[in-house]
Structures are given as C-alpha cells and as structure tokens.
Amino acid sequence: MEKTDEQLLDFDKSRLADWNPDRSAEALAGEHGALYRNHLEIAQWIDGWVERMGEGRQIMSDPKFQEGFVQGVREIAAHLRQTDLLPDGALLKDN
C-alpha cells in the first residue's frame, strides 16, 4: 500500500540540520516528486532498521563503534529527507 505524503513526512524534523518544509513541498510537487517519495520511504526503512538493531543484543562489539555507525546511518536518512540527494540537491549539484 502506497503511503501518503503526510505518512512519509511523519518523522522528528528537529533532528535534521537543514530541514526546510518549503523545499520539501516543492520537491514533492516537482519533477522528481516520485524519487523524493522513494527517498522518504528509504529514510523510514533506515529508521526502522536502526531501531530493530537496538532491540536485543549489541550488534558491534565496541559500543562506541556502534554509536558512530548508527549516527552515520541516521545522517544518510537525514540527507534523503532534506532533498540533498535529489538531482541538483545540495550534495549532487556538481554531478
């Protein structure tokens, strides 16, 4: 079942360094709206995966390594949500 835009945008925006609701709305309505929706789905999956990793045992033997890993994975989700990885997004402008 396809998720609504509201469901895809249901996340803690205070954790994002560069959240811009206007930029998000423009991306959803724009040429790459389907790609952005896919990015939002991937970010939700990443969040769930990280949460499932935290349930139960420690995955990595070094807790500091696991903490850094989780932070890095969450940063990827943040970039997906902030439109940074869309064509001409902040991280792909020069590509």
Residue pairs with C-beta under 8 A, 6 or more apart in sequence:
3 37
3 41
5 28
5 37
8 37
8 40
8 41
8 44
9 24
9 40
11 43
11 44
11 47
11 81
13 19
13 21
15 74
15 78
16 78
16 81
16 82
17 78
17 82
18 82
18 84
18 90
19 81
19 82
20 82
20 83
23 82
23 83
24 36
24 81
24 82
24 83
27 33
27 36
27 83
27 86
28 36
28 37
30 36
32 86
32 87
35 86
35 87
36 83
36 86
39 80
39 81
39 83
39 85
39 86
40 80
40 81
42 77
42 80
43 77
43 78
43 80
43 81
46 73
46 74
46 76
46 77
46 80
47 74
47 77
49 73
50 70
50 73
50 74
53 59
53 70
54 70
58 66
59 66
60 66
60 69
79 85
79 91
82 90
83 89
83 90
84 90
84 91
84 92
85 91
85 92
86 92
